């Protein structure tokens, strides 16, 4: 018996919740594109696509504004129900950053000392993480540069990470007036050891892509620069050719002194000339998406959702409480931290005087305007 008995054509229903109202092309914005799925020969496959969700704010290292957060939510929700989409790629514009978190200018100049407003914003942020974790298509984070602070958090919500080997990873909250409770405290212990997760969350150190690969946080890291002979060159700022030096593991650590300075200058010159080449990453993205396309979509997403559930358990457990704490924190430490960072071009410093802050706390001083003025950096003369 054949399948003649099964229902045939019906008018298709539109399950998307959003039009393109939240998307754009002019920075700052979120870009949403459907790019054709490609087979191993590079040929486009008719009727099947990969959704590219792109943070477009390169002047501010792809930090996300409130409007951009709405765009990310809309993009993932749209891709989730689009029959033509096989997978999603989440990335940023330019050679410098995937995302450096929330837009500190907006935080400092609008949300500071407006806890209810910031609470509403954090509800949007939570919805953005939910949209990534709930997307019914596999999500690849294409890390084209810095993945820091909230950028690290939305990046770790993704299923796979392919990174430029110039990328750096880390948190920034405790240094700039917040805590990495937008996902890092939930997700990092699942990726890293508990002590590596702790140190990454609180130290605000930036770790190289190779260190992150070695520690299991990302899937692969690819060179993106070539020498004068057209040969790929791994990030010269990072130690990649040996694991142990003087009894200490150094693979993935940044070089120091004159060696680092020289390598840094070479990299920056390449970046300025626009000679960063992401073709190895993009070829691997094509390969992975082709793998996804040749699996039963229902079985694929059941498998991925089963893995995501481990992340979602802790995220769902804590996200509402964190939203309220972050809102209240805008009245104190966040006001100082984001304010210091936002005025760094005027003062020459991007943080408050932490030692003086602790001294005043030890003295039992009220955290009033005079207290805040005393610890904030002063304008340069």
N, C-alpha and C positions, 0 to 999 in steps of 0.2 A: 504494500500500500504506500502511495506517495504522500506528499504534504498538501494535496489539493484542498483538503478540508479546512486548512488554516485560513484565518482572515487575511485579506489582501490590503489594498491601499486605503488609507484614511487621511484626512486632513491633519497635518501635524500641528500640535499645540506649542505655544511659545512659553517655555518654562523660565526664561530669564526674568530677573527682577529689575534689571536696570537697562536703560538705553546708554548711549555714549556720553551722557551729560557730565560724568565725572572724569572723562578722559580728554586728553588734548595732545598737542605737539609742542607748544611753547612753554618753556620752563618758567616757574616750577609747575610740574604736572605729572600725572601718571599716564604713560603711553600703553595702549592695548593694541597688539597686532596679532593677526593670524597668519603664520608663515607656513608654506606648504611642507608637509611631511616628505622626506627624501629617502629613497631606497639606497642600498649600499653603493650603487654606481653614481649617486648624486642626482638621479632623476626625480622630479616632482611626482608625487602620487596624487592623482585627481581626487578631489573631494575630501581629503584628510589633511588636518593641519596641526601645528603646534602653537599654542597660545603663548606669546611673549608679553610679559607684564614688566614694564620698564620704569624705574624711578628716574625722573628727568629733572634734576636740580643740581647740575654739576658745579655751579658756582658756590654752592654750599655743601659740597661733597655728598650730594644726593640724600641729604637729610629730608625727612618727610614733613610737609606741612599738613594741616588739618584736611585741606582739600585733597591732597595726595593720598592720605589714608583712606578717604572715601573712595578714591579711584582704585586703590588696591583691593578693597573689599568688593567693589562692583566687578572688577576684572576677574577675581577668583570665582565669584559666584556665577558670573556669566560663563566662564570656561567650564565650570562644573557641570552645567546642564546643556552645553553645546555638543550635539551629537557628532560634529565633525572634528572635534578636538581630541587628540590622542594623549597629549601631555602638556604641562605648563613649564615655562622657563621664566624664572624670576631673576631680574638683573638690574643694572643701573647704567646710566649714560657715562661714557668717557673712560679714560685709563686710570683714574685715581681712586674711585670709590664705588662699591656696590651700594652701601648705605652707612651713614654714621649716626643713625638714630633720629630722634625727634629734632625739629628745627629749633635750635636754642634761641635764636632771635625772636621767634614767635613765643617760645616759652617765657623768655625774660620780659618781653615788652607787652605781652597780653595776658598770659596765664598766671604769672607771678602774683601772689596775694589775691587770686580769684579762685579759691579752692573748688567752688561749685562748678565753675567753668572748666577747670582742669579735670575734675571728676567726670564731666560729660565727655571731654576729649579722651580720657583714658577708657571710657566705655567704647568709644570708636576704636581705640588701639586694640582692646580686647577682641572686638569684633573682627579686626584685621587678622589677628592670630587665629581666631576661630575659622575665618574664611580659608586660610591656608590649610589648617588641619582638617577642615571639613570638605575641601575640594575633592570631587570624585574623579580626579585625574591625578596621576603622579606629578609631583612638583620637584623640579631641579633648580637649585640655587646656583646661578652662574656668577661667581664672585670675581668681578673685574677689577677690584681694588680693595680698599679698606672695608672690612665688615666689623663695625665697632658699635658698642652700646646697643641701642634698640635695633640697629642693623644686624648685630650678632643674634639678637633674640628672634627677629622674624626670619633670619637665615636658618637658625637651628630648628625652626618649625617646619622647614621644608624636608623632603624625603631624602634627597641626595645633594651633595655639594661638589661642584667642579670649580676649581679656583685657579686664577692667575698666580704664578709663584711670586709675584710682587705683592700680593695681598697680605694684609695683616689682620689679626683677629683679636678681639678683647672687649672688655667692658670699660665704662668710664664713670658710672654713677657715683660711687663713694667719693670720687675726686671732684665732681662737679655738682653735687647737691642732690643726688638721688640714690636709688638702690636698684640693682638689676633684677627686679621682680616682674618684668614684662615677659618672662619666659626663661631667662638664663638660670635662675635659681631652681627652676623646674626641670629644664632640659639638660643642662650641662652635667649634672650627676649621672645622667643616663649615657652620656657620651664619654666622659672622662672619669678618672678616679675621683673619689670624693674630695681628696686634698687638692688635686689639680683644679677641680671645679671651684673649690673654696678660694684658692689663690687667684684664679682667673677673675672671679667675681669681685674680689675686694682690692686686689693690688693695682688694677687698671694698667697692668703691663700689656703691651702689644706683642703677640706671638706670631711668628712667621707661618706661611702656608705649609712649609715643610714640617715644622714642629707640630702643627695641627694635624697633618696627615699621619705623622709618626704616632701621635697620641690617639688617633682614631676618630677625630672630630669630622674630618672631611674625606670624601671618596678619592679624589685625585688632585694633584697640583701640576700645572703645565707651564713650561717656559713660554714667555711671550715676547722675548727680545732676541734679535739675531746680531751676530758680529759682522765685520766688514766683508766677510766671505759668504754671508748668507746662511751661516750655521746657527742653530738654536743655542742660546746661552742661558743656563740656569741662573737664577737670581744671584748676582755676584756679591750682594750684601750679606748673604746667609751662608753658613757652613753646611755644605751638602755632600762632602766627599769623605767624611770620617765620623765615626760615632763616639769615640772615646779619646779624651785628651787629658793627661794628668789624672786619670781615674774618674773623670767626670764626663757624662754624656753631653756632647756639644752639637750633635746633629740637629739642624734647624735653628740653632741660636744665631743671633746677629754677630757679625764680625765687629771688631773694635778698632779704635785708633785710626791711624792713617789709612789702613787697608779698607776700613769701612767708609771713610770719607771719600776716597778715590772711587770706590764702587758706587757710592751714592750719587756722586757728580755724574758718572757715566749714565746711570739709570735716569736721572732727572733730565739730562740732555736728550736721551732717546724719547722720553715722554713729551718733552716740549716740541720735538720735531714730528710728533705723531707717528712714531715708529713702533708702537706697541701693536702686536699682532696676536689676535685671539683665535686664529684659525684652528689650532690644535684643540682648544676647548670646544669650539663649535663643531668640529668634526666628531668629537666624542659625544656631544649632545645629540647629533644626528644618529649616531650608532645606538645610543641608549633608547632614543625615541623609536627607532626602528624595531628594537627588541620589544618595547612595550606594545607596539602596533601588532606584533605577531604573537600576542597572547590573548586569551579570552578576556575581554574587558571586565566582566563581572568577577572572575576569579582573581584577576590582577588587583582590582580595587579592594576586594575582600581581604587579600593578603596584606596590602599596604595599610588598610584601616586597622587590621589586627595589630600591626606594629605601632601605628600612630596612637593606638589606644593607651599604650604605656605612657606616652608623653602626655596625652590628654588627661589621664587620671590626675596627675599632680597639678597640671595647669588648671583644670576645672575646679579642683579642690581649693586653690588659692587665689584665682584671678579676681574675684569680687572683693575679697578682703584687701588685696594689694591695691585695687583701684581706689578704695577709700583712704588708705594710708598715703598714697601718692598725692591725692587731692589735699589732704591736711598738710603734708610736707611742703606744699607750695607757699605756706605762710612763714616758713623759717629757712631751713637749710637749702631748699631748692631756690628760694628767692635769692639767697646769697650766691650759691654756686652758679646758677644760670646767669645771674647778673654779672658776676666776675668774668665768666667766659664771653659773654656778649660784648663787654667793654674792653676786651683785651687789646684792641688796636689803640685805645686811648691810654691805657695804663701800662701796657707792656707785659702784663701778667694775666694768666687765665684762671687763677685760683685765689681764694682768700688766704689770709695769714692763719693757717691751721693752728700753729703753736699759740698765737695770741688768742685765738678762739677758745682753745682748751684752757688757757690760763684764766680767761674771764669766766668760763664755766666753773672752774675750780674755786674761784672767788665768790661764786654765788650771784653773779651779776644778772640782772634782768636782761632778757634778750629783747631790748627795745631798740629804737633807732640809733641811739648813741653807741650801743654795743655793735650794731651792724656796721655803722660808719667806721668804727675803730678797726674792724677786721678786713674790710673791703680794700682792695688795692686802690692807690691814689693815682690820679691822672699824671702823666709824665710832664715835666716842665719843658 
